[in-house]
Structures are given as C-alpha cells and as structure tokens.
Amino acid sequence: MPFRYMVKQLLLPPGILLLLLLLAWWFRHSRPRLAGVLFAVGLGGLWLMSLPIMVQWGGRVIEREPALAPSEWSTLAQRADAIVVLGSGRERGDPAWGSDQPTGIGLERQRYAAQLAKASGLPVLVTGGLHYGAPPSEAQMMADSLRADSGVEVRWKEERSRTTWENAQMTAEILLPQGIKRVVVVTQAWHMPRSVWSFEKAGFEVLPAPVGFFSADNARPLGGWLPEYKSVWQSGLLLNEAVGQIAYPLFYR
C-alpha cells in the first residue's frame, strides 16, 4: 500500500506538475527550450488547478448523478432495502479527540446518510477497512460517529475493504446472502459514477444519493477566476476520480 500510494501521488497532479517543475530546473542549462516547456506546463497546470471555476467545470463533467430531492427521502423504503455509506479515509490522532476520526468528507456523507435513514427508516451499512493494518476500521469509526452525532445505529459494518471496488464486493458478501439487493449508495457526487458502476457489478440495484457537489455555483469573486488553495485539493480529487473512472472498467470485469 505505501508504494502504491507513493506512485499514485507522483503520477497524478499536483505531484506530476511539481515533478515537471523540478525537471525544468534540472534541464535549465543543458536543454533550455525543453526546460521552458516543462516549466510552462508545470506552472500552468498548477494555476489551472487553483481556480474555483475549473473545479466547477470539472464537477459538471464528473458528477453525472443528480441529487435526491428532499421530498424523496421518506419514500426511499419503497425503492431500496438498505443505505450504504462509503468510507473516505481517516484523520490520524487528532489531539482534540484523542483518537482517529472520520475525514471531513466522511462526516459529510454520514450526516446525509443519517438524514436519509431517519426519514426512510432504512437500515445502514458502513464500509471501509483498516489503514496500514491499524485499527479501528473506517467502518467502526463511522458507526461510532453516526451513533454519537446523529443517534443512528449502524446494522452492518464491512471492515476489510480498501478501495471502491472492494467496498462493493465485500458489501455484497454481507447483504446479498440476506436477500438485500436494492441499496441507496451515499458518497460524494464526484465519486458516485464509479461507485454506482462498482456496486452494479457486484450485483446490486443502486439508487444514487450523492452529496458534496463541486459543480454548484462556486460563489467566488470574479466568478472563480482568482486562484485559491482549496481548489488545488478539489481539482486533485476530480482528476483522481477521472483516472479511476477510466481505469476501473479496464482492470475490473
């Protein structure tokens, strides 16, 4: 896992763009024209990633599943048998809590899933395994957080998966033998297309419940054309997802 993580961070922006800038510096004397091209691509890529308007446009391309209308929440039990909340990693050892906690993205998913569960009465499964073999699992952290923050008791915990594909496959091992095939999947809007594909491949009928849309109006000054540090992180998420949507059908059948 650490090696895979390192390769991924180097090959995807902003890692690859920083590498181009490093190469531009390396070739600045021996191959100045090449260095100029590398510098322009590296710096230009970082600038584009920092623009909120690029995040908004990228979200419109990646986020293909519409949001559930609040009026639909109470009728979900007519269309599904369970709610599945996907994990998103962890925040390590925050001194304020004294233990690992779900990420901000994970908390956004949990909050939305809790509202859906309360409105519909559907049972909840949380999915997410260990990080580098260190307990607790993502699923356990989410279950604890849902209970403490929202008063929602999780019925099932899938605690082995490390990827979206494994989220779906290992959730299927728990739910399908119980006759539960129709699921509401809760994850970020930009992560939803790959999640739907993975869960359908695992044998589920999926009702998408996306949250955290990047495609909404960015509401920034000058329409989002001013650089912003947060946008670099958001652009990285979108680019990672775009690569994932291309790679999954190639590697998983």
Residue frames relative to the residue before (quaternion, step in Angstrom):
aa qw qx qy qz dx dy dz
M 1.0000 0.0000 0.0000 0.0000 0.00 0.00 0.00
P 0.6616 0.4915 -0.3489 0.4460 3.70 0.77 -0.79
F 0.6498 0.5114 -0.3298 0.4555 3.63 0.95 -0.83
R 0.6468 0.5138 -0.3148 0.4675 3.56 0.94 -0.90
Y 0.6424 0.5275 -0.3180 0.4559 3.57 0.98 -0.85
M 0.6650 0.5106 -0.3036 0.4526 3.59 0.92 -0.91
V 0.6562 0.5034 -0.3141 0.4662 3.59 0.92 -0.88
K 0.6447 0.5309 -0.3143 0.4513 3.57 0.96 -0.90
Q 0.6888 0.4850 -0.2922 0.4528 3.59 0.87 -0.90
L 0.6626 0.4971 -0.3072 0.4684 3.60 1.11 -0.61
L 0.7317 0.4514 -0.2409 0.4504 3.58 0.99 -0.81
L 0.7122 0.3887 -0.2514 0.5277 3.59 1.19 -0.43
P 0.5654 -0.5749 0.4525 0.3808 3.60 -1.16 0.54
P 0.5714 -0.1615 -0.8010 -0.0761 1.51 -2.16 1.28
G 0.4046 0.7469 -0.4624 0.2542 3.62 1.25 -0.11
I 0.6903 0.4770 -0.2875 0.4618 3.58 0.83 -0.99
L 0.6420 0.5197 -0.3275 0.4587 3.60 1.08 -0.68
L 0.6388 0.4984 -0.3226 0.4894 3.59 1.04 -0.70
L 0.6154 0.5380 -0.3363 0.4678 3.57 1.11 -0.68
L 0.6321 0.5237 -0.3268 0.4683 3.59 1.04 -0.76
L 0.6453 0.5057 -0.3209 0.4743 3.58 1.00 -0.76
L 0.6318 0.5189 -0.3276 0.4735 3.58 1.05 -0.74
L 0.6561 0.4942 -0.3098 0.4789 3.60 0.99 -0.81
A 0.6074 0.5486 -0.3547 0.4520 3.59 1.05 -0.73
W 0.6535 0.4934 -0.3141 0.4804 3.58 0.95 -0.78
W 0.6469 0.5419 -0.3151 0.4343 3.59 1.00 -0.86
F 0.7674 0.3639 -0.1761 0.4976 3.58 0.98 -0.92
R 0.3567 0.7896 -0.4611 0.1914 3.60 1.23 0.04
H 0.7352 0.3724 -0.2335 0.5161 3.62 1.09 -0.58
S 0.7276 0.4539 -0.2595 0.4442 3.58 0.82 -0.96
R 0.8000 0.0484 -0.0009 0.5980 3.63 1.00 -0.77
P 0.1237 -0.8611 0.4882 0.0691 3.59 0.48 1.19
R 0.6362 0.5229 -0.3532 0.4440 3.63 0.99 -0.69
L 0.6490 0.4974 -0.3098 0.4852 3.56 0.95 -0.89
A 0.6321 0.5345 -0.3286 0.4547 3.56 0.99 -0.84
G 0.6453 0.5268 -0.3221 0.4498 3.58 1.01 -0.80
V 0.6500 0.5061 -0.3121 0.4732 3.57 0.99 -0.84
L 0.6619 0.5091 -0.3053 0.4577 3.57 0.89 -0.93
F 0.6512 0.5163 -0.3121 0.4604 3.56 0.99 -0.85
A 0.6644 0.5107 -0.3050 0.4524 3.59 0.94 -0.91
V 0.6717 0.4885 -0.2998 0.4694 3.57 0.93 -0.89
G 0.6728 0.5091 -0.2982 0.4464 3.57 0.91 -0.93
L 0.7130 0.4386 -0.2582 0.4822 3.56 0.80 -1.01
G 0.6442 0.5232 -0.3231 0.4548 3.59 1.01 -0.82
G 0.6450 0.5238 -0.3210 0.4545 3.57 1.00 -0.79
L 0.6538 0.5030 -0.3083 0.4738 3.57 0.97 -0.84
W 0.6350 0.5250 -0.3306 0.4603 3.59 1.01 -0.77
L 0.6645 0.4940 -0.3119 0.4660 3.61 0.90 -0.89
M 0.6508 0.5220 -0.3167 0.4513 3.58 0.99 -0.81
S 0.6810 0.5068 -0.2872 0.4437 3.59 1.12 -0.56
L 0.6038 0.5861 -0.3542 0.4078 3.62 1.24 -0.12
P 0.4557 -0.6923 0.4855 0.2782 3.64 -0.74 0.97
I 0.6195 0.5521 -0.3574 0.4286 3.59 1.04 -0.68
M 0.6312 0.5175 -0.3362 0.4698 3.61 1.08 -0.65
V 0.6061 0.5328 -0.3478 0.4774 3.59 1.09 -0.67
Q 0.6570 0.5140 -0.3054 0.4593 3.56 0.93 -0.92
W 0.6768 0.4803 -0.2939 0.4741 3.59 0.88 -0.90
G 0.6495 0.5148 -0.3143 0.4630 3.57 0.99 -0.84
G 0.6292 0.5360 -0.3316 0.4548 3.57 1.04 -0.76
R 0.6371 0.5365 -0.3354 0.4402 3.58 0.99 -0.73
V 0.6604 0.4903 -0.2994 0.4836 3.57 1.15 -0.60
I 0.7428 0.4368 -0.2212 0.4567 3.57 0.86 -1.02
E 0.7304 0.4373 -0.2352 0.4691 3.59 0.92 -0.94
R 0.0006 0.8595 -0.5079 0.0582 3.56 0.07 1.32
E 0.6633 0.4809 -0.3147 0.4793 3.62 1.20 -0.27
P 0.3974 -0.7355 0.4918 0.2433 3.63 -0.76 0.97
A 0.5834 -0.5774 0.4440 0.3594 3.54 -1.27 0.42
L 0.4922 -0.6073 0.5261 0.3350 3.55 -1.24 0.48
A 0.4165 -0.6793 0.5405 0.2700 3.56 -0.98 0.81
P 0.5714 -0.6046 0.4196 0.3633 3.63 -0.95 0.75
S 0.6140 0.5620 -0.3493 0.4303 3.58 1.11 -0.59
E 0.6415 0.5319 -0.3164 0.4532 3.61 1.26 -0.36
W 0.5115 0.7020 -0.4134 0.2735 3.59 1.14 -0.55
S 0.7168 0.4666 -0.2701 0.4421 3.58 0.83 -0.95
T 0.7015 0.4512 -0.2709 0.4806 3.60 1.20 -0.33
L 0.3651 0.7638 -0.4776 0.2350 3.61 1.24 0.11
A 0.6178 0.5736 -0.3498 0.4085 3.59 1.04 -0.71
Q 0.6117 0.5383 -0.3526 0.4601 3.59 1.21 -0.31
R 0.7616 0.3716 -0.1733 0.5018 3.57 1.23 -0.49
A 0.7907 0.1768 -0.0841 0.5801 3.60 1.22 -0.27
D 0.3962 -0.7278 0.5209 0.2049 3.55 -1.33 0.38
A 0.8027 0.0453 -0.0117 0.5945 3.61 1.20 -0.31
I 0.3391 -0.6929 0.5969 0.2205 3.52 -1.36 0.39
V 0.1269 -0.7850 0.6047 0.0450 3.58 -0.87 1.00
V 0.1261 -0.7915 0.5968 0.0388 3.56 -0.73 1.11
L 0.2939 -0.7849 0.5242 0.1510 3.58 -0.66 1.11
G 0.4776 -0.6785 0.4895 0.2680 3.56 -1.06 0.82
S 0.1781 -0.7979 0.5702 0.0811 3.57 -1.25 0.42
G 0.7166 -0.4017 0.2638 0.5054 3.59 1.11 0.54
R 0.3578 -0.7253 0.5496 0.2097 3.53 -1.29 -0.32
E 0.3613 -0.6487 0.6115 0.2733 3.50 -1.37 0.32
R 0.3355 -0.8017 0.4653 0.1682 3.56 -0.54 1.18
G 0.9044 -0.0861 0.0626 0.4131 3.52 -1.03 1.00
D 0.1023 0.8018 -0.5789 0.1069 3.61 0.78 0.94
P 0.4434 -0.7175 0.4629 0.2725 3.63 -0.61 1.07
A 0.5871 0.5903 -0.3767 0.4062 3.60 1.11 -0.56
W 0.7552 0.3445 -0.1847 0.5262 3.56 1.12 -0.71
G 0.3638 -0.7481 0.4800 0.2786 3.55 1.13 -0.59
S 0.7673 0.2133 -0.1451 0.5871 3.58 1.25 0.23
D 0.6426 -0.4917 0.4028 0.4279 3.58 -1.31 0.17
Q 0.1297 -0.7947 0.5919 0.0360 3.54 -1.14 0.76
P 0.6004 -0.5277 0.4332 0.4165 3.61 -1.23 0.31
T 0.5472 -0.6060 0.4620 0.3463 3.56 -1.18 0.51
G 0.6775 -0.4620 0.3709 0.4359 3.55 -1.30 0.16
I 0.6287 0.5207 -0.3278 0.4756 3.57 1.03 -0.78
G 0.6538 0.5177 -0.3113 0.4556 3.57 0.96 -0.87
L 0.6496 0.5149 -0.3151 0.4621 3.57 0.98 -0.82
E 0.6135 0.5373 -0.3463 0.4636 3.58 1.08 -0.69
R 0.6498 0.5022 -0.3087 0.4799 3.58 1.00 -0.82
Q 0.6594 0.5211 -0.3090 0.4451 3.57 0.91 -0.92
R 0.6469 0.5264 -0.3258 0.4453 3.58 0.89 -0.92
Y 0.6749 0.4857 -0.2934 0.4717 3.57 0.94 -0.92
A 0.6560 0.5144 -0.3112 0.4564 3.58 0.93 -0.90
A 0.6252 0.5424 -0.3393 0.4469 3.59 1.03 -0.77
Q 0.6578 0.4982 -0.3158 0.4684 3.58 0.96 -0.81
L 0.6461 0.5112 -0.3201 0.4677 3.58 1.00 -0.80
A 0.6603 0.5122 -0.3094 0.4538 3.57 0.95 -0.88
K 0.6722 0.4921 -0.3043 0.4620 3.59 0.91 -0.85
A 0.6827 0.4897 -0.2927 0.4566 3.58 0.99 -0.80
S 0.7804 0.3706 -0.1683 0.4747 3.58 0.99 -0.85
G 0.3757 -0.7268 0.4893 0.3019 3.58 1.11 -0.64
L 0.4406 0.7056 -0.4540 0.3191 3.59 1.26 0.15
P 0.4770 -0.6520 0.4994 0.3131 3.62 -1.09 0.66
V 0.3463 -0.7590 0.5307 0.1494 3.55 -1.21 0.64
L 0.1047 -0.7318 0.6694 0.0735 3.52 -1.20 0.79
V 0.1411 -0.7609 0.6270 0.0896 3.57 -1.01 0.84
T 0.1253 -0.8231 0.5537 0.0139 3.55 -0.94 0.88
G 0.4561 0.6462 -0.5164 0.3281 3.56 -0.92 0.99
G 0.3062 -0.8067 0.4875 0.1335 3.55 -0.73 1.09
L 0.7468 -0.3654 0.3152 0.4577 3.51 -1.29 -0.55
H 0.3098 -0.7001 0.6001 0.2317 3.56 -1.29 0.38
Y 0.8356 -0.0932 0.0081 0.5413 3.55 -0.55 1.23
G 0.6895 -0.5258 0.2700 0.4186 3.55 1.08 0.78
A 0.5736 0.6084 -0.3746 0.4007 3.59 1.25 0.06
P 0.3185 -0.7414 0.5546 0.2030 3.61 -0.73 1.00
P 0.5796 -0.1079 -0.7951 -0.1419 1.54 -2.40 0.72
S 0.6054 -0.5449 0.4264 0.3934 3.56 -1.28 0.23
E 0.6422 -0.4892 0.4094 0.4250 3.56 -1.29 0.28
A 0.6400 0.5419 -0.3263 0.4363 3.56 0.96 -0.88
Q 0.6606 0.5033 -0.3143 0.4599 3.58 0.94 -0.84
M 0.6473 0.5143 -0.3227 0.4608 3.58 0.95 -0.83
M 0.6614 0.4962 -0.3121 0.4679 3.58 0.98 -0.83
A 0.6376 0.5270 -0.3326 0.4530 3.58 0.97 -0.81
D 0.6579 0.5048 -0.3062 0.4676 3.57 0.95 -0.88
S 0.6763 0.4990 -0.2898 0.4578 3.56 0.96 -0.91
L 0.6414 0.5187 -0.3286 0.4600 3.60 0.96 -0.80
R 0.6553 0.5027 -0.3141 0.4683 3.57 1.00 -0.77
A 0.7262 0.4534 -0.2519 0.4512 3.57 0.81 -1.03
D 0.7622 0.4101 -0.2050 0.4571 3.58 0.88 -0.94
S 0.8269 0.2272 -0.0747 0.5089 3.58 0.97 -0.84
G 0.4372 -0.7112 0.4552 0.3095 3.59 1.22 -0.17
V 0.4992 0.6371 -0.4284 0.4017 3.58 1.20 0.51
E 0.2536 -0.7645 0.5786 0.1283 3.56 -0.79 1.06
V 0.3339 -0.7408 0.5534 0.1831 3.57 -0.80 1.05
R 0.3525 -0.7509 0.5183 0.2080 3.59 -0.87 0.91
W 0.8108 0.1144 -0.0416 0.5725 3.61 0.96 -0.85
K 0.1149 -0.7625 0.6327 0.0712 3.56 -1.20 0.65
E 0.1409 -0.7472 0.6458 0.0695 3.55 -0.81 1.08
E 0.0549 -0.8759 0.4770 -0.0479 3.58 -0.26 1.27
R 0.6106 0.5848 -0.3535 0.4003 3.63 1.14 0.41
S 0.6101 0.6258 -0.3479 0.3393 3.59 1.08 -0.64
R 0.2073 -0.7795 0.5828 0.0987 3.55 -1.25 0.62
T 0.7643 0.2502 -0.1372 0.5783 3.58 1.26 -0.36
T 0.6766 -0.4686 0.3668 0.4337 3.56 -1.31 0.18
W 0.6285 0.5338 -0.3325 0.4577 3.57 0.98 -0.81
E 0.6871 0.4605 -0.2834 0.4852 3.57 0.90 -0.87
N 0.5339 0.5963 -0.4038 0.4431 3.61 1.12 -0.57
A 0.7187 0.4539 -0.2497 0.4638 3.55 0.82 -1.06
Q 0.6860 0.4973 -0.3009 0.4377 3.59 0.78 -0.98
M 0.7317 0.4278 -0.2486 0.4687 3.59 0.85 -0.90
T 0.5686 0.5380 -0.3802 0.4926 3.57 1.22 -0.38
A 0.6228 0.5454 -0.3355 0.4496 3.58 1.04 -0.77
E 0.6292 0.5440 -0.3366 0.4414 3.58 1.03 -0.73
I 0.6849 0.4638 -0.2748 0.4902 3.58 1.16 -0.58
L 0.7968 0.3795 -0.1762 0.4360 3.57 0.71 -1.10
L 0.6523 0.5495 -0.3453 0.3914 3.61 0.83 -0.86
P 0.6501 0.5035 -0.3491 0.4495 3.67 0.89 -0.70
Q 0.6739 0.4692 -0.2916 0.4906 3.60 1.22 -0.41
G 0.5594 -0.6364 0.3684 0.3826 3.56 1.30 0.16
I 0.5178 0.6233 -0.4189 0.4097 3.58 1.27 0.30
K 0.0249 0.8358 -0.5419 0.0843 3.54 -0.30 1.30
R 0.6991 0.4203 -0.2563 0.5185 3.59 1.17 -0.55
V 0.0538 0.8297 -0.5487 0.0867 3.59 -0.48 1.16
V 0.3399 -0.6598 0.6308 0.2263 3.50 -1.29 0.64
V 0.1494 -0.7971 0.5817 0.0637 3.60 -0.60 1.12
V 0.1340 -0.7927 0.5938 0.0339 3.55 -0.76 1.13
T 0.3033 0.7040 -0.6009 0.2268 3.55 -0.77 1.12
Q 0.7051 -0.4372 0.3171 0.4595 3.59 -1.28 0.00
A 0.6230 -0.5670 0.3892 0.3727 3.56 -1.13 0.66
W 0.6859 0.4778 -0.2893 0.4664 3.59 0.98 -0.82
H 0.6801 0.4658 -0.2792 0.4925 3.62 1.20 -0.40
M 0.5248 0.7050 -0.3807 0.2874 3.57 1.23 -0.41
P 0.6459 0.5254 -0.3753 0.4073 3.70 0.75 -0.77
R 0.6768 0.4682 -0.2969 0.4844 3.61 0.92 -0.86
S 0.6340 0.5301 -0.3305 0.4558 3.59 1.05 -0.71
V 0.6410 0.5141 -0.3233 0.4694 3.59 0.93 -0.87
W 0.6471 0.5235 -0.3153 0.4558 3.58 0.91 -0.93
S 0.6799 0.4996 -0.2921 0.4503 3.57 0.88 -0.96
F 0.7007 0.4635 -0.2795 0.4649 3.60 0.88 -0.89
E 0.6205 0.5136 -0.3527 0.4763 3.59 1.06 -0.57
K 0.6332 0.5189 -0.3234 0.4746 3.58 1.04 -0.74
A 0.6652 0.4968 -0.2964 0.4721 3.59 1.14 -0.61
G 0.6429 -0.5674 0.3101 0.4105 3.58 1.26 -0.04
F 0.5533 0.6267 -0.3891 0.3868 3.60 1.22 0.21
E 0.3327 -0.6246 0.6510 0.2745 3.48 -1.44 0.30
V 0.1692 -0.8476 0.5019 0.0308 3.57 -0.45 1.24
L 0.1231 -0.7269 0.6716 0.0738 3.50 -1.08 0.92
P 0.2820 -0.7983 0.5042 0.1700 3.63 -0.25 1.20
A 0.0337 -0.7653 0.6426 0.0157 3.56 -1.09 0.82
P 0.0211 -0.8495 0.5270 -0.0118 3.59 0.41 1.23
V 0.0725 -0.7688 0.6349 0.0259 3.53 -1.24 0.61
G 0.7755 0.3651 -0.2348 0.4585 3.60 -1.21 0.30
F 0.1210 0.8364 -0.5236 0.1078 3.58 0.83 0.97
F 0.2936 -0.7355 0.5879 0.1650 3.56 -1.02 0.90
S 0.6205 0.5904 -0.3318 0.3953 3.59 1.20 -0.47
A 0.4904 0.6528 -0.4424 0.3709 3.61 1.24 -0.13
D 0.6873 -0.4649 0.3536 0.4319 3.56 -1.26 0.40
N 0.4051 -0.7539 0.4642 0.2282 3.60 -0.65 1.12
A 0.2434 -0.8246 0.4847 0.1605 3.62 1.28 -0.28
R 0.4309 0.6927 -0.4672 0.3407 3.59 1.09 0.69
P 0.6201 -0.5205 0.4127 0.4173 3.62 -1.20 0.36
L 0.8339 0.1428 -0.1547 0.5101 3.55 -1.14 0.80
G 0.6421 -0.5817 0.3185 0.3846 3.57 1.08 0.69
G 0.6706 -0.5199 0.3046 0.4327 3.57 1.20 0.32
W 0.4905 0.6719 -0.4274 0.3539 3.58 1.22 0.42
L 0.5705 0.5526 -0.4004 0.4570 3.59 1.25 0.14
P 0.5164 -0.6537 0.4443 0.3296 3.63 -0.85 0.87
E 0.0144 -0.7826 0.6214 -0.0339 3.54 -1.13 0.76
Y 0.5105 -0.6835 0.4207 0.3085 3.60 -0.78 0.99
K 0.6158 0.5676 -0.3520 0.4180 3.61 1.01 -0.74
S 0.6319 0.5638 -0.3297 0.4173 3.55 1.06 -0.73
V 0.5735 0.5751 -0.3885 0.4351 3.60 1.12 -0.56
W 0.6603 0.4938 -0.2935 0.4837 3.58 0.96 -0.90
Q 0.6784 0.4884 -0.2995 0.4599 3.60 0.87 -0.91
S 0.6350 0.5212 -0.3275 0.4668 3.58 1.01 -0.78
G 0.6264 0.5400 -0.3303 0.4550 3.56 1.05 -0.76
L 0.6335 0.5224 -0.3264 0.4683 3.58 1.02 -0.78
L 0.6716 0.4993 -0.2988 0.4586 3.58 0.92 -0.89
L 0.6638 0.4953 -0.3083 0.4679 3.59 0.96 -0.84
N 0.6211 0.5306 -0.3339 0.4704 3.58 1.01 -0.78
E 0.6732 0.4920 -0.2952 0.4664 3.57 0.96 -0.87
A 0.6214 0.5401 -0.3445 0.4511 3.59 1.00 -0.76
V 0.6498 0.4937 -0.3106 0.4874 3.58 0.97 -0.84
G 0.6504 0.5290 -0.3148 0.4450 3.58 0.97 -0.84
Q 0.6569 0.5128 -0.3169 0.4529 3.57 0.97 -0.79
I 0.6559 0.4787 -0.3076 0.4960 3.58 1.14 -0.57
A 0.7192 0.4869 -0.2588 0.4227 3.56 0.88 -0.96
Y 0.6172 0.5994 -0.3649 0.3560 3.59 0.90 -0.83
P 0.6936 0.4521 -0.3111 0.4667 3.67 0.77 -0.84
L 0.6368 0.5287 -0.3367 0.4490 3.60 1.17 -0.44
F 0.7734 0.3684 -0.1788 0.4840 3.58 0.99 -0.83
Y 0.7656 0.2731 -0.1637 0.5590 3.59 1.15 -0.54
R 0.1576 -0.8038 0.5718 0.0458 3.55 -0.89 0.96
